[in-house]
Amino acid sequence: MTADYSGYWKMISNENFEEYLKALDVAVYIKQHESGNPDKDITQDGDHFIIKTLSTFRNYNMDFVVGQEFEEDLSGVDDRKCMTTITWDGDRLVCVQKGEIEGRGWTHWIEGDELHLVGHVSFIYSTF
């Protein structure tokens, strides 16, 4: 049985986030991000997920089924499109985004009552 990610998750810390955003070439967002940390509101029904990233700057919704590739429209994030696949690795969600920027993706997992996220672009990693 996979982990249940459903719930509202508040960001309590991040590491190397500014470098990660620079690697995505979203310099404007860096300044706006300082006004508030994004939270996650996740609804999970088996392998179907709706992840809402909520911040004072901009909100982003992601609706997907684990294991099924889909076109992700990152308008409002970095204004790119990519082909995205999210899979299970044990209880971890692993995202691979193929497109304009190589080596892009993220991994989510739960430890205790905390949701963890590591985003990566090439060899730049950020922990949220």
GROMACS elastic network, one bead per residue, 0.5 to 0.9 nm:
[ bonds ]
;  ai    aj funct       b0    kb
    1    91     6  0.83268   500
    2    46     6  0.84085   500
    2    47     6  0.89819   500
    2    88     6  0.81638   500
    2    90     6  0.71693   500
    2    91     6  0.53005   500
    2    92     6  0.84143   500
    3    90     6  0.87384   500
    3    91     6  0.53856   500
    3    92     6  0.79278   500
    3   109     6  0.84426   500
    3   110     6  0.77680   500
    4     7     6  0.86888   500
    4    44     6  0.70261   500
    4    45     6  0.87997   500
    4    46     6  0.84420   500
    4    91     6  0.88594   500
    4   110     6  0.88196   500
    5    42     6  0.64240   500
    5    43     6  0.72603   500
    5    44     6  0.63821   500
    5    49     6  0.87804   500
    5   109     6  0.83961   500
    5   110     6  0.75928   500
    5   115     6  0.81027   500
    6    41     6  0.75909   500
    6    44     6  0.52918   500
    6    45     6  0.84698   500
    6    49     6  0.86753   500
    7    40     6  0.80782   500
    7    41     6  0.58866   500
    7    42     6  0.53312   500
    7    43     6  0.66577   500
    7    44     6  0.86972   500
    8    39     6  0.74427   500
    8    40     6  0.58081   500
    8    42     6  0.63218   500
    8    43     6  0.88722   500
    9    39     6  0.57296   500
    9    41     6  0.62214   500
    9    42     6  0.79263   500
    9   114     6  0.75214   500
    9   115     6  0.66326   500
   10    37     6  0.82133   500
   10    38     6  0.74087   500
   10    40     6  0.65231   500
   10    41     6  0.87190   500
   10   114     6  0.86758   500
   10   115     6  0.84660   500
   11    14     6  0.76748   500
   11    37     6  0.61056   500
   11    38     6  0.62825   500
   11    39     6  0.54351   500
   11    40     6  0.78893   500
   11   115     6  0.85335   500
   11   128     6  0.68244   500
   12    37     6  0.80408   500
   12   128     6  0.78028   500
   13    37     6  0.83719   500
   13   127     6  0.81938   500
   13   128     6  0.58764   500
   14    17     6  0.62453   500
   14    37     6  0.88379   500
   14   126     6  0.71714   500
   14   127     6  0.54297   500
   15    18     6  0.82724   500
   15   125     6  0.86393   500
   15   126     6  0.55710   500
   15   127     6  0.51125   500
   15   128     6  0.64553   500
   16    19     6  0.55212   500
   16    20     6  0.63567   500
   16    21     6  0.88781   500
   16   124     6  0.83329   500
   16   125     6  0.69839   500
   16   127     6  0.69173   500
   16   128     6  0.88615   500
   17    20     6  0.50090   500
   17    21     6  0.62085   500
   17    22     6  0.86147   500
   17    30     6  0.86738   500
   17   119     6  0.87595   500
   17   125     6  0.80845   500
   17   126     6  0.52130   500
   17   127     6  0.72099   500
   17   128     6  0.77361   500
   18    21     6  0.51615   500
   18    22     6  0.61943   500
   18    23     6  0.86903   500
   18    27     6  0.86457   500
   18    30     6  0.63397   500
   18   126     6  0.84252   500
   19    23     6  0.62193   500
   19    24     6  0.87279   500
   19   124     6  0.71664   500
   19   125     6  0.82660   500
   19   126     6  0.78362   500
   20    23     6  0.51572   500
   20    24     6  0.65330   500
   20    25     6  0.87761   500
   20   119     6  0.76351   500
   20   120     6  0.69706   500
   20   121     6  0.67924   500
   20   124     6  0.59240   500
   20   125     6  0.63669   500
   20   126     6  0.59472   500
   21    25     6  0.62261   500
   21    26     6  0.55316   500
   21    27     6  0.68389   500
   21    29     6  0.77058   500
   21    30     6  0.66790   500
   21   121     6  0.89520   500
   22    26     6  0.58038   500
   22    27     6  0.58877   500
   22    30     6  0.78591   500
   23    26     6  0.77517   500
   23   101     6  0.89119   500
   23   121     6  0.64632   500
   23   122     6  0.83118   500
   23   124     6  0.72722   500
   24    27     6  0.84026   500
   24    78     6  0.70657   500
   24   101     6  0.75184   500
   24   104     6  0.88539   500
   24   121     6  0.71060   500
   25    28     6  0.86367   500
   25    78     6  0.74216   500
   26    29     6  0.54261   500
   26    30     6  0.67175   500
   26    77     6  0.78540   500
   26    78     6  0.59325   500
   27    30     6  0.51445   500
   27    31     6  0.71060   500
   28    31     6  0.57926   500
   28    32     6  0.66818   500
   28    33     6  0.87795   500
   29    33     6  0.57662   500
   29    34     6  0.87304   500
   29    57     6  0.81221   500
   29    77     6  0.79999   500
   29    78     6  0.85250   500
   30    33     6  0.51438   500
   30    34     6  0.68290   500
   31    34     6  0.57124   500
   31    35     6  0.78556   500
   32    35     6  0.58146   500
   32    36     6  0.79917   500
   32    56     6  0.85048   500
   32    57     6  0.61369   500
   33    36     6  0.57565   500
   33    37     6  0.66319   500
   33    38     6  0.81929   500
   33    55     6  0.81736   500
   33    56     6  0.81005   500
   33    57     6  0.66768   500
   34    37     6  0.73131   500
   35    55     6  0.87514   500
   35    56     6  0.68930   500
   35    57     6  0.74942   500
   36    55     6  0.62823   500
   36    56     6  0.58539   500
   36    57     6  0.75314   500
   37    54     6  0.84722   500
   37    55     6  0.62086   500
   37    56     6  0.78607   500
   38    53     6  0.61531   500
   38    54     6  0.51537   500
   38    56     6  0.75862   500
   38    57     6  0.86273   500
   38    58     6  0.87449   500
   38    59     6  0.83809   500
   39    52     6  0.81328   500
   39    53     6  0.57201   500
   39    54     6  0.51438   500
   39    55     6  0.64574   500
   40    51     6  0.66197   500
   40    52     6  0.55740   500
   40    54     6  0.61643   500
   41    50     6  0.81192   500
   41    51     6  0.58759   500
   41    52     6  0.50100   500
   41    53     6  0.65496   500
   41    54     6  0.75586   500
   42    49     6  0.70492   500
   42    50     6  0.57715   500
   42    52     6  0.62562   500
   42    53     6  0.86299   500
   43    48     6  0.82608   500
   43    49     6  0.57448   500
   43    50     6  0.51687   500
   43    51     6  0.65250   500
   43    52     6  0.85839   500
   44    47     6  0.69880   500
   44    48     6  0.57648   500
   44    50     6  0.65580   500
   44    51     6  0.84745   500
   45    48     6  0.51579   500
   45    49     6  0.65185   500
   45    50     6  0.89292   500
   46    49     6  0.78907   500
   46    65     6  0.87963   500
   46    66     6  0.89789   500
   47    64     6  0.82337   500
   47    65     6  0.53934   500
   47    66     6  0.51853   500
   47    67     6  0.83078   500
   48    63     6  0.75868   500
   48    64     6  0.58525   500
   48    66     6  0.65021   500
   49    62     6  0.77686   500
   49    63     6  0.57411   500
   49    64     6  0.54493   500
   49    65     6  0.61949   500
   49    66     6  0.77493   500
   50    61     6  0.70222   500
   50    62     6  0.55934   500
   50    64     6  0.66277   500
   50    65     6  0.89340   500
   51    60     6  0.81890   500
   51    61     6  0.57801   500
   51    62     6  0.50956   500
   51    63     6  0.65092   500
   51    64     6  0.86501   500
   52    59     6  0.71054   500
   52    60     6  0.57656   500
   52    62     6  0.63559   500
   52    63     6  0.86589   500
   53    58     6  0.83636   500
   53    59     6  0.55325   500
   53    60     6  0.50624   500
   53    61     6  0.62756   500
   53    62     6  0.82831   500
   54    57     6  0.83221   500
   54    58     6  0.67492   500
   54    60     6  0.66900   500
   54    61     6  0.86222   500
   55    58     6  0.55023   500
   55    59     6  0.58450   500
   55    60     6  0.87924   500
   56    59     6  0.78865   500
   58    76     6  0.70008   500
   58    77     6  0.79545   500
   59    76     6  0.79484   500
   59    77     6  0.86400   500
   60    74     6  0.80898   500
   60    75     6  0.85430   500
   60    76     6  0.73675   500
   60    77     6  0.74182   500
   62    72     6  0.79422   500
   64    67     6  0.88479   500
   64    68     6  0.75012   500
   64    69     6  0.84915   500
   64    70     6  0.75526   500
   64    85     6  0.87570   500
   64    86     6  0.80969   500
   65    68     6  0.57102   500
   65    69     6  0.83189   500
   65    70     6  0.88927   500
   65    85     6  0.88387   500
   65    86     6  0.77481   500
   65    87     6  0.89278   500
   66    69     6  0.83336   500
   66    85     6  0.73685   500
   66    86     6  0.52763   500
   66    87     6  0.52978   500
   66    88     6  0.71971   500
   66    93     6  0.83441   500
   67    85     6  0.62539   500
   67    86     6  0.57279   500
   67    87     6  0.50912   500
   67    88     6  0.78689   500
   68    84     6  0.84132   500
   68    85     6  0.60614   500
   68    86     6  0.72288   500
   68    87     6  0.82912   500
   69    83     6  0.65884   500
   69    84     6  0.54701   500
   69    86     6  0.74465   500
   70    82     6  0.83809   500
   70    83     6  0.56446   500
   70    84     6  0.54281   500
   70    85     6  0.66366   500
   71    81     6  0.68412   500
   71    82     6  0.57746   500
   71    84     6  0.61288   500
   71    85     6  0.89664   500
   72    80     6  0.84234   500
   72    81     6  0.55743   500
   72    82     6  0.53654   500
   72    83     6  0.59758   500
   72    84     6  0.61317   500
   72    97     6  0.83902   500
   73    76     6  0.88643   500
   73    77     6  0.89685   500
   73    79     6  0.74583   500
   73    80     6  0.64169   500
   73    82     6  0.68533   500
   73    83     6  0.89098   500
   74    77     6  0.52713   500
   74    78     6  0.59452   500
   74    79     6  0.51588   500
   74    80     6  0.51927   500
   74    81     6  0.56952   500
   74    82     6  0.78859   500
   75    78     6  0.62225   500
   75    80     6  0.62708   500
   75    81     6  0.77148   500
   76    79     6  0.57061   500
   76    80     6  0.88589   500
   77    80     6  0.79539   500
   78    81     6  0.88667   500
   80    99     6  0.82473   500
   80   100     6  0.76042   500
   81    98     6  0.89081   500
   81    99     6  0.69168   500
   81   100     6  0.79709   500
   82    97     6  0.59335   500
   82    98     6  0.53892   500
   82   100     6  0.72594   500
   82   101     6  0.88073   500
   83    96     6  0.82296   500
   83    97     6  0.56563   500
   83    98     6  0.51097   500
   83    99     6  0.64465   500
   84    95     6  0.68992   500
   84    96     6  0.57029   500
   84    98     6  0.62915   500
   84    99     6  0.87693   500
   84   105     6  0.85253   500
   85    94     6  0.82013   500
   85    95     6  0.57506   500
   85    96     6  0.54427   500
   85    97     6  0.66587   500
   85    98     6  0.86205   500
   86    93     6  0.64661   500
   86    94     6  0.53817   500
   86    96     6  0.63918   500
   86    97     6  0.86862   500
   87    92     6  0.82276   500
   87    93     6  0.57678   500
   87    94     6  0.52995   500
   87    95     6  0.65935   500
   87    96     6  0.85878   500
   88    91     6  0.63884   500
   88    92     6  0.56515   500
   88    94     6  0.61590   500
   89    92     6  0.50492   500
   89    93     6  0.63273   500
   89    94     6  0.66775   500
   90    93     6  0.81813   500
   91   108     6  0.88556   500
   91   109     6  0.67011   500
   91   110     6  0.80104   500
   92   107     6  0.66719   500
   92   108     6  0.56571   500
   92   110     6  0.77295   500
   93   106     6  0.81724   500
   93   107     6  0.55160   500
   93   108     6  0.50932   500
   93   109     6  0.65406   500
   94   105     6  0.76204   500
   94   106     6  0.60329   500
   94   108     6  0.66615   500
   94   109     6  0.89876   500
   95   104     6  0.84139   500
   95   105     6  0.50499   500
   95   106     6  0.50995   500
   95   107     6  0.61242   500
   95   108     6  0.85440   500
   96   103     6  0.78485   500
   96   104     6  0.63716   500
   96   106     6  0.69961   500
   97   101     6  0.84517   500
   97   102     6  0.81658   500
   97   103     6  0.75910   500
   97   104     6  0.54083   500
   97   105     6  0.53218   500
   97   106     6  0.86166   500
   98   101     6  0.73102   500
   98   102     6  0.67775   500
   98   103     6  0.76834   500
   98   104     6  0.70471   500
   98   105     6  0.85028   500
   99   102     6  0.67257   500
   99   104     6  0.84176   500
  101   104     6  0.63923   500
  101   121     6  0.74590   500
  101   122     6  0.81020   500
  102   121     6  0.69254   500
  102   122     6  0.60516   500
  103   120     6  0.71097   500
  103   121     6  0.52185   500
  103   123     6  0.76178   500
  104   119     6  0.77572   500
  104   120     6  0.55441   500
  104   122     6  0.62196   500
  105   118     6  0.85773   500
  105   119     6  0.59192   500
  105   120     6  0.55040   500
  105   121     6  0.67419   500
  106   117     6  0.68088   500
  106   118     6  0.54428   500
  106   120     6  0.58807   500
  106   121     6  0.87559   500
  107   116     6  0.80063   500
  107   117     6  0.55845   500
  107   118     6  0.53124   500
  107   119     6  0.65700   500
  107   120     6  0.86996   500
  108   115     6  0.69865   500
  108   116     6  0.54858   500
  108   118     6  0.67181   500
  108   119     6  0.87898   500
  109   114     6  0.84517   500
  109   115     6  0.58556   500
  109   116     6  0.52273   500
  109   117     6  0.67030   500
  110   113     6  0.70007   500
  110   114     6  0.56644   500
  110   116     6  0.59385   500
  110   117     6  0.89188   500
  111   114     6  0.54023   500
  111   115     6  0.65691   500
  111   116     6  0.74213   500
  112   115     6  0.82868   500
  115   128     6  0.87008   500
  116   127     6  0.74952   500
  116   128     6  0.62039   500
  117   126     6  0.81522   500
  117   127     6  0.58446   500
  117   128     6  0.51508   500
  118   125     6  0.66575   500
  118   126     6  0.54859   500
  118   128     6  0.62223   500
  119   124     6  0.83058   500
  119   125     6  0.57588   500
  119   126     6  0.52564   500
  119   127     6  0.65650   500
  119   128     6  0.79609   500
  120   123     6  0.68146   500
  120   124     6  0.55088   500
  120   126     6  0.63558   500
  120   127     6  0.89308   500
  121   124     6  0.52613   500
  121   125     6  0.66844   500
  121   126     6  0.89564   500
  122   125     6  0.81534   500
